[in-house]
Amino acid sequence: MNPPCSFSANVVWTSVSTYTILDIAVTSLESWNVDLFFFGCKYDSQKPDFPKDAPPKKGVKRLVEIISINFRDLVKLNLLFCACIIPSVATFSVGFFSTFTFLMYTLSLLTAVPAGGAIVAYVFCITKMLRDQPFFVWHDFKRKFLENVRQAAVPGVLCAVFVYAQVYLWGAFIAGGEVIDVTWLIAGAIALLIFGMVTPYVFMQIAYIDLKTRQIIINSILLSFANTPRSFMGALTGGIIWIVFILFLPASLIAMPVLLIFGFSASGLLCFMWVWPPVNKQFSIDETLCNRTS
């Protein structure tokens, strides 16, 4: 049996090396001209052709348009994101359903170090779809991950701390094994709502703006409450898939394969359709990027 320190090192190494293994595999296959459905990059691939002078769509029509154009890329993005967070989620799950709760919870936070970079890369790809900009999932995801994994490490781990604490709270309530004061449930629900309203702004700024983390967090809080209706709808629509999944456990487990293929991408689209416009307007991101390329 491996000593605890050896086991911890192995788990952390597995998490950090997940992305490296994927990178080596994809780069090798591309060098052999192998076209992979999930990770291959065919730069001449054709997407549905829409009239250039057509009026811009909004709301549900815009959502349907983005999915119809980018469905394959959304699946790729979802699988890449899952690959980056699976070590942490799997370690936490072992602790949640075993007696090694504290040890496995600690290891799940250590293996969540790459999660922040993965969230930034995921946000970047989703917002490029919303901006109708050309992108290539693997290469854009890889570039943003490597650029921001260090700055996003602490926000990513803090997100894991919060999410896992919420899982413990609501898991205990739904299972009915423990009596939980209603005050804790209300506080947990309010905290979850604020988290869902503020967090998207944090990772969008890391993806696009060169600021220190402290300033990004301050900006995110101010933006969230300055645009409360959009922030609230972003949190609600982005989280509705997971709220329904949790409320209908264990019957909802039948939908797990769909969530692993498309769940995070769908949540991201629903959320960022609401919260991207105020960020873009506040920091003139589109205008700045256009000036750089012109």
N, C-alpha and C positions, 0 to 999 in steps of 0.2 A: 504493500500500500504506500502511495506517494505521501511524503510529509506535506502539511498544509501549505508551506511556502512554495514548494515545488508545484503543487496543484494550482495555486493561485497564479504563478508565473506562466504555467501552461495555458490557463484559460485566457489570460490577458494577451499572450502571444497569439493564440488562435483568433481573437477578435481583431487585433491590429493587422494580422497577416491576411485576413479574408480579402480585403481589397487588393492587396498585392498579388495574390494568387489569381484573382479574376483578371487583373491587368495583364499579367504574363500570358494567361490562356488566350485572352482576346487578341493581344498583340501578335502572338504566334500564329493564330488561325488567320488573322487578316494578312499576315505576311505570306501565307500560303494561298491567298485569294479564296479562302473559304467564306461563303456568305452565310452568316448565322441569322436566324429569324430574330433572336433576342438581342444580340450584341453586334452583329455585323453592320458596317457602315457602307451603304451604297449611296454615294453622293448624287448619283443620277436618278435615284428612285423618284417616281412620279406620285404626286399627291393629287387629290381631287381638284379640278380646275374650276374656280369660281370667277365670275366676271369681275374685272378690276374696278369697274364703275358702279358695282352694286352697293347700295347703302349699307353701312355697318349694322350688324345685328346686335341686339341687346337681350339680356335676360336668358330665358330658357332657349331661345333660338340660337343665341351665341354659344351657349354651353353645348348644344347638340352639334353645332358647326365645328367647334374645337375637337370634340370627341370623334366626330366622323373623319376629320382630317388627320388627327394625331393618335388614333387608337393604338396602333402598333407601338408608337413611341411611349405612350402612357403605360403600356404593359411592361416594356423594357425598364422604364424608370421605376415602376413599382417593385420589380424583381431586384433591381440594383439596390434600392433603398432597404428592402427586406434583408438582403444579404449582409448589409452593414449593421443592422440592429439585431439580427437573430441571435448572435452570441450573448448579448446582454439580456434579451427577453427570455431566452432559453434558460440561462442561469437563474434569473429571477423566478421563473416558473418552477424550477426544481426546488428552490427554497420555499416557495409559496405552498407547495403540496408535500413538503417533507418537514422533518424536525430540525434541519440544518438552516433555519431561517436567517439568522444573523450572518453566518458565514457566506451563504449564497447571495444574500442581499448585498453584502460588501463587494463580492466578486462581480455581481451584476453591474454595479456602479463603475468598477474598474474597466469592465469590458464595454461600458457606454462611452468611453473617451472618444472613439471615432464617430459616434452618433451625431455630434454637433456638426462636423464637416459634411456628413451625409445629408443632414437636414438642409444645410445651406445649398448644397448641390441640387437637391430635390426642389427647393424653392426657386432656384435660378432657372431650372428647366421648365417648371410650370409657368413662371412669369414670362419666359420667352415665348411660350405658346400663346399666352394672353396678348403679347405684343406683336404677334404674327411675324416673329423674326425667325430666320432659318437657324436650325440647330441640329446637332447630332448627339443623341443621348449619351452614348458612352464617353465620347471625347469631352463634351461639355461637363458632364457629371465628374469625370476624372479631374479635369482642370480646376473646377471650383472646389472640389473636395481637397485637393492638394494645396490650393491657395489659402483655404480658410480653416483647415482642420485644427490648426493650433489655436487661433483666436476663438473658434467655436467650441473648443473642448469643454471649457467650464460651463457655458450656457447649456451645452448638450447634456452634461452630467447633472446639472441642476434640474433640467427638464425630466430626466430619468428619476431623480429623487422624488419630484412632485408626482409624476404619473404613478410610480410604484406605491407611494403613500396613498394615493387615491384608490388604487386597486385594493389595498389592504382595507381601507375604510369601507368602500362599497361592497367588497367581497364579504366582509364580516356581516354587513347589514343584510345583503341578499341571502346569504347562507343561513342566517338566523341563529348562528351558533353563539353569538354574543349579543348582550343588550347594549345598544349604543344610544346615548342621549341625543334627543332630537336637535339639540344645540350644535353638536358636532356635525350632524348631517347637513344642517343649514349652512354652517361655516364651510364645510367641505364643498357644497354646491356653489356657494358664492366664490370661493377660491378657484374652483374649476372654471367658472365663467370668466373671471378676471384673467386667469392664465390663458384661456382660449382667445381672449380679446387682445392681449398684449404680445404674446409670444410670436405671432406671425410677423409683426413689425420688427422684432429683434433680428430674426434671421433674414428678412428681406434687406435690412440695412447692412448686415454683414456681407451679404451677397453682392451688393451694389455700391456701397459707400465706405470710404476709408476713414473710419473713426475709431476711437478707443471704445472698448466694451462698455465702460461706465457711461459715456455719453450716449451710446446707442440705446442703453436701457432707459435712460432719462427721456430720450426722444420717443421711444416706443410707448412709454406710459402717457406722455403728453399727446401723442398722435392718437392713441387708442381712445382716450376720453374726449379729445377734440372732435373725433369722428365716431361718437358712441353708437349711432344707429348702424353704420356700416361695420364697426368692430363687433357689435353684438350679433348681427346677421352672419358675419364671417365665422364667429365662434360657433353659432348654432348650426349653420348648414355644414360647416366643416366637421363638426362632431356628431351630427345626427346618425350617421352610419354606425359609429361605434357605440353610441348610446342605445340604439335599437338592438345591436348585437348583444350587449351586456344584459339588457332588460329581459331578453328572451332566451338567455342561457338556461339549460344546455341545448334546447332545440335549435338555437341559431348556429350551433357548431357545424351544421350541414353547409352553411354558407362560407366556412373558413377558406376553402380553395379559391372562391371568388375574391375574397378579401386579400388573399396573398397575391393574387394576380392583378387586381385592379383597385383594391380598397383605399390605399393611401393616395393614389393618383386622383381618384374621384373626390376624396375629401379635400385634397389640395386645390383642385379646380374650383370646387364649391366655395371654399374659404377665400381664395385669392381673387376671385371675381369681385368680391366685395371690398377687400382691403388693399388691393394693388392700386386702384385709382388715386386715393389720397396720398399714398407714398410717392407715386410717380409725380403727382402734382406738387407736393411739398418740396421734393429734391430735384425736380426737372430731369428725371433720369433719361427718359426717351430723348429729350432735346440734347442733353449732354452727350449721350452715346452717338446720336446722329452727327453732332459736330466733330466728334473724334474720327468718325469714318469718312467724313466729307473732305 
